[in-house]
């Protein structure tokens, strides 16, 4: 940075004040630690049903844990949307 001017006024101000700024491009790398937690992940591997329009019955879905963590006491839910309905999700 460079500051220049002609002279000081009686009030202590600089006449014809000029300020020059120079910037230098810089590149800097940071190492950011990223922790990926193990988790369960599921895939549908089978669906069985003999339902037809207007029928009531069962829909059986088989899930497989493809994640890296053993799963205990898992709960699966199937949400229905129009035109389907269910008495229990």
N, C-alpha and C positions, 0 to 999 in steps of 0.2 A: 504494500500500500504506500502511496506517496501523497503527501499533503503539501500544497504550496500556495502562496499568496503574495500580494505586493507589499503591503505594510499594515501596521496596526492602527486602528482608529483610536481616538481618545477614550472611547468606551471599551477598548480592549478587543474589538472584533477585527478580523482579517479582511482587507479589501481584496476583491477579485480572487476569492478562495477557489482552489481547484483540488479535487481529490481524484486520484487515479487508483483503480483497483485492478489487480491482475489475478486471474484464477489459473490454477494448474490442475489438469485432469489427473485423477488418481483412481486406481483400482485396488480394492482390498478384499481379500477372501476371509470368510469366517467359517469355522466348522460348527455346525449346529447338530447336536446329538438328537437322533430320532429313535424313539423306543416304540416298537411294534409289539403290542401285547398279544399273547396267544388267545385265540377265541374259538368258539364253536361255530361251525358253518354247516348249513343243511342243504341237501339236494333232494328233490322228489324223485324217487326211483321206481315208484309203482302206484297206479291208480286202478281200483276195481269197483265196478258198479254195474247194475243192470237196470238203472232208472230210465224211465221214459217220461215225456211230458204228461203231467197230471198224476204221476205215480208218487208214492211215498216209499222210502227204502233207505238203505245204507250206502254211504260212499266211503270206501276204504282207501286211505292214502298211506304209503310207506315212505318214510324219510330216512336218509342216510347222513350221518355226521361226517362231513368231509373236512372238518376243521382240525386243529391241532390240539384240542383239549377234550378230555373225556367228559361226557355230559351225564349228569344224574338228575332225576326228577324233572325232566323237561316237560313243558306243556306246549302242545300244538293247537292252533286255532285256525279254522277256515271261516273266512268272512264271506257272506253271500251278498249279491247285488241283484236288483231286478233284472230278469224275471224270476230269479231263484229265491227261495225262502227256506228258512230252517227254524226249528223250535229250539235248537241248541247249537251255538257256535263252538 
